[in-house]
């Protein structure tokens, strides 16, 4: 590796990691804002929240690396051009192709690394992130009692009129006041004027009223434990309102099942397309192709064995002028009805198997899209070098607006084509290969054109045709050569 190669690559390292950090920060911020209402407020440990964000960093990194390459290339070659180092290289007999080559070689290495990353690391992180999100989604928010507001839990309606927060040390001396399972009374709140409506059975309504009590959540058994004092129990049969029962108690314990308040991790071996390696998806594609072959064989058997030939359905009405006997007419109508039913049933079976074939083909397209995506997105690093290098070289001091504007434009073009191509491929309107590689082809051709124009030192934009304000924004204080 000669001095020039090391120097060009070194110029890219700092801008690359800086832009990568900024892009990742934007992704993380957007992600937290998007999921803040789904992960916070559920009583989850901070370690679980950090793990959830950490697992989702995988797909963020896969998208951020090509973006960082584009910005790094623009900034690196822009600095070289601003300091006239590009002109020095030209006067030394080193053309622009030679100057860009080190960046392209580094992009090729980065492409290989990210392709391995997308195939080996990303699917596992996506799988674990999905399982963790399912576990978080099933957990309900932390239980919070509020004064004068009903709280619904399963078949229970709970109303508390007054809550004394943090009853403190005065309960510690009253051992076993709440039962032997309670040890830390200082964490309990004293509840007053408690009403609990319970629909224990279909036709039995129970109402529990207590002067005061305490609520404890038993994590081991996933139960809400109400220990109530000085109260009454009212029961009524809704079928026979004349039957009514009233009980009084000095101490009563009510258990309310609350498994949804416990965070439990899901275990699932099933994987979606974005949770599979290339080998897994190719195996799944082979299975779907075998299924298509079986469906085609079944359809052919139906056609050969069950559908009659058209000529066999034609009746020779001129073979005889004598009318058929009444019994023969009934048999003929019955036979025609049976034949029509069998033919209709066979037709429905063929339609069903044809729909199965269409479904299998859509699944094949979906997996092929993901396979090509694992290669096409990393390859964008090479394409963006061809975009960033000439735009950076064209920029001068105070005129980075043109480079940033065109970089954003090409970047948006790339992702719009990528997202749109994936949608069209999933609908079988475009081949998976073309859907995933068309963005690289379009942007790559534009990059080759820009590089060629930069080497030839010809203008690829007619500035005089642009509005004055836009010219000032894009060109800034760019010096014009005579």
Buried (B, 14 or more C-beta within 10 A) or exposed (E): EEEBBEEBBEBBEEBBEBBBEBBBEEBBEEBBEEBEEEBEEBBBEEEBBEBBBEBBBBBBBBBBBBBBBBBBBBBBBBBBBBEEBBEEBBEEEEEBEEBBBBBBBBBBEBBEEBBEBBBEBBBBBBBBBBBBBEBBEEBBEEBEBEEEEEBEBEEBBBBBEEBEEEBEEEBEEEEEBBEEEBEEBEEBEBBBBBBBBBBEEEEBBBBBBBEBBBBBBEEEEBBBBBBBBBBBBBBBBEEEEEEEEEEEBEBBBBEBBBEBBBBEEEEEEEBEBBBBBBEBBBEBBEEBEEBBEBBEEBBEEBEEEBEEEEEEEEEEEEEEEEEEEEEEEEEEEEEEEEEEEEBEEBEEBBEEBEEBBEBBBBBBBBBBBBBBBBBBBBBBBBBBBBBBBBBBBBBBBEBBBBBBBBBEEBBEBBBEBBEBBBEBBBEBEBBBBEBBBBBBEBBBEBBBEBBBBBBEEEEEBEEEEBEEEEBEBBBBEBEEEE
